[in-house]
Amino acid sequence: NETVQWEDGNTYPLLKVEISSDTHPFYTGKQKLADKGGRVERFKQKYKLQEKN
């Protein structure tokens, strides 16, 4: 129900979002590492995977 008047003089519907490409870590480059606490190592140990050299 809300609208906003834009720079071009037109009125557009106002959409409110919690996450956008301006704030999402993937797009801003501030993404955190997924491997915290040795998750990869635990996975490898669980399935007995060995790295090939």
MDTraj code that builds the backbone (N, CA, C; nanometers):
import mdtraj as md
import numpy as np

residues = "ASN GLU THR VAL GLN TRP GLU ASP GLY ASN THR TYR PRO LEU LEU LYS VAL GLU ILE SER SER ASP THR HIS PRO PHE TYR THR GLY LYS GLN LYS LEU ALA ASP LYS GLY GLY ARG VAL GLU ARG PHE LYS GLN LYS TYR LYS LEU GLN GLU LYS ASN".split()
xyz = np.array([
    [0.0812, -0.1199, 0.0000],
    [0.0000, 0.0000, 0.0000],
    [0.0855, 0.1263, 0.0000],
    [0.2136, 0.1128, 0.0322],
    [0.3007, 0.2298, 0.0372],
    [0.3632, 0.2560, -0.0999],
    [0.3870, 0.3832, -0.1271],
    [0.4522, 0.4226, -0.2516],
    [0.5657, 0.5187, -0.2208],
    [0.6517, 0.5382, -0.3201],
    [0.7639, 0.6291, -0.3050],
    [0.7799, 0.7051, -0.4366],
    [0.8114, 0.8340, -0.4258],
    [0.8355, 0.9131, -0.5457],
    [0.9838, 0.9063, -0.5774],
    [1.0172, 0.8615, -0.6983],
    [1.1551, 0.8373, -0.7384],
    [1.2155, 0.9610, -0.8022],
    [1.3467, 0.9550, -0.8284],
    [1.4196, 1.0682, -0.8862],
    [1.3635, 1.1124, -1.0207],
    [1.3053, 1.0176, -1.0944],
    [1.2531, 1.0505, -1.2269],
    [1.1155, 1.1165, -1.2216],
    [1.0634, 1.1369, -1.1011],
    [0.9354, 1.2043, -1.0847],
    [0.8162, 1.1105, -1.0808],
    [0.8369, 0.9834, -1.1099],
    [0.7283, 0.8855, -1.1078],
    [0.7107, 0.8281, -0.9684],
    [0.5911, 0.7781, -0.9414],
    [0.5597, 0.7154, -0.8137],
    [0.5573, 0.5649, -0.8340],
    [0.6285, 0.4927, -0.7474],
    [0.6385, 0.3474, -0.7582],
    [0.5970, 0.2832, -0.6265],
    [0.5502, 0.1555, -0.6323],
    [0.5198, 0.0831, -0.5083],
    [0.6478, 0.0635, -0.4269],
    [0.6366, 0.0733, -0.2960],
    [0.7504, 0.0563, -0.2068],
    [0.7551, -0.0882, -0.1589],
    [0.8677, -0.1549, -0.1847],
    [0.8884, -0.2919, -0.1386],
    [0.9957, -0.2905, -0.0310],
    [0.9654, -0.3491, 0.0814],
    [1.0616, -0.3554, 0.1909],
    [1.1140, -0.4984, 0.2001],
    [1.2474, -0.5135, 0.1923],
    [1.3108, -0.6447, 0.2006],
    [1.4154, -0.6428, 0.3106],
    [1.4372, -0.7600, 0.3712],
    [1.5361, -0.7692, 0.4771],
    [1.6761, -0.7867, 0.4207],
    [1.6873, -0.8599, 0.3097],
    [1.8179, -0.8862, 0.2505],
    [1.8117, -0.8517, 0.1027],
    [1.9126, -0.7802, 0.0569],
    [1.9211, -0.7455, -0.0849],
    [2.0642, -0.7675, -0.1321],
    [2.0891, -0.7461, -0.2594],
    [2.2247, -0.7631, -0.3102],
    [2.3196, -0.6589, -0.2516],
    [2.2662, -0.5501, -0.1968],
    [2.3517, -0.4489, -0.1336],
    [2.3982, -0.4907, 0.0054],
    [2.3235, -0.5826, 0.0703],
    [2.3560, -0.6190, 0.2075],
    [2.3951, -0.7649, 0.2264],
    [2.3666, -0.8525, 0.1306],
    [2.3946, -0.9959, 0.1462],
    [2.5453, -1.0212, 0.1406],
    [2.5999, -1.1015, 0.2338],
    [2.7439, -1.1261, 0.2395],
    [2.8032, -1.1829, 0.1101],
    [2.7258, -1.2610, 0.0345],
    [2.7778, -1.3172, -0.0902],
    [2.8127, -1.2065, -0.1890],
    [2.7294, -1.1055, -0.1971],
    [2.7502, -0.9977, -0.2928],
    [2.8467, -0.8906, -0.2407],
    [2.8546, -0.8736, -0.1105],
    [2.9405, -0.7694, -0.0545],
    [3.0841, -0.8163, -0.0350],
    [3.1087, -0.9474, -0.0479],
    [3.2434, -1.0003, -0.0305],
    [3.2810, -1.0216, 0.1142],
    [3.1868, -1.0158, 0.2040],
    [3.2138, -1.0338, 0.3466],
    [3.1630, -1.1686, 0.3959],
    [3.1667, -1.2670, 0.3054],
    [3.1177, -1.4000, 0.3385],
    [3.2131, -1.4679, 0.4350],
    [3.1591, -1.5363, 0.5340],
    [3.2403, -1.6059, 0.6326],
    [3.2686, -1.7475, 0.5851],
    [3.3775, -1.8040, 0.6345],
    [3.4112, -1.9408, 0.5980],
    [3.3117, -2.0382, 0.6582],
    [3.2763, -2.1395, 0.5827],
    [3.1788, -2.2382, 0.6288],
    [3.2412, -2.3438, 0.7192],
    [3.3734, -2.3616, 0.7112],
    [3.4400, -2.4663, 0.7881],
    [3.4871, -2.4131, 0.9229],
    [3.3963, -2.4072, 1.0160],
    [3.4326, -2.3667, 1.1520],
    [3.4208, -2.4884, 1.2422],
    [3.5197, -2.5106, 1.3219],
    [3.5150, -2.6213, 1.4164],
    [3.5491, -2.7550, 1.3552],
    [3.6167, -2.7560, 1.2399],
    [3.6620, -2.8809, 1.1821],
    [3.5539, -2.9653, 1.1181],
    [3.4530, -2.9053, 1.0618],
    [3.3443, -2.9814, 1.0003],
    [3.3932, -3.0706, 0.8871],
    [3.4827, -3.0175, 0.8053],
    [3.5344, -3.0964, 0.6931],
    [3.6127, -3.2163, 0.7453],
    [3.6962, -3.1924, 0.8451],
    [3.7749, -3.3021, 0.9013],
    [3.6851, -3.4097, 0.9613],
    [3.5804, -3.3696, 1.0324],
    [3.4873, -3.4672, 1.0905],
    [3.4172, -3.5468, 0.9810],
    [3.3803, -3.4799, 0.8715],
    [3.3158, -3.5481, 0.7594],
    [3.4105, -3.6515, 0.6991],
    [3.5348, -3.6107, 0.6762],
    [3.6330, -3.7021, 0.6181],
    [3.6577, -3.8213, 0.7095],
    [3.6663, -3.7954, 0.8387],
    [3.6898, -3.9032, 0.9341],
    [3.5692, -3.9971, 0.9384],
    [3.4495, -3.9426, 0.9361],
    [3.3280, -4.0230, 0.9429],
    [3.3192, -4.1179, 0.8246],
    [3.3517, -4.0688, 0.7066],
    [3.3421, -4.1504, 0.5867],
    [3.4775, -4.2065, 0.5426],
    [3.5768, -4.1898, 0.6308],
    [3.7114, -4.2435, 0.6112],
    [3.7685, -4.2046, 0.4753],
    [3.7588, -4.0774, 0.4450],
    [3.8125, -4.0244, 0.3196],
    [3.9554, -3.9781, 0.3416],
    [4.0401, -4.0056, 0.2484],
    [4.1787, -3.9631, 0.2580],
    [4.2100, -3.8721, 0.1407],
    [4.2917, -3.7711, 0.1653],
    [4.3316, -3.6816, 0.0589],
    [4.4364, -3.7488, -0.0264],
    [4.4267, -3.7286, -0.1582],
    [4.5260, -3.7847, -0.2493],
    [4.6336, -3.6797, -0.2727],
    [4.7583, -3.7178, -0.2573],
    [4.8702, -3.6239, -0.2764],
    [4.9291, -3.6393, -0.4132],
])
top = md.Topology()
chain = top.add_chain()
for i, resn in enumerate(residues, 1):
    res = top.add_residue(resn, chain, resSeq=i)
    for name in ("N", "CA", "C"):
        top.add_atom(name, md.element.get_by_symbol(name[0]), res)
traj = md.Trajectory(xyz[None], top)
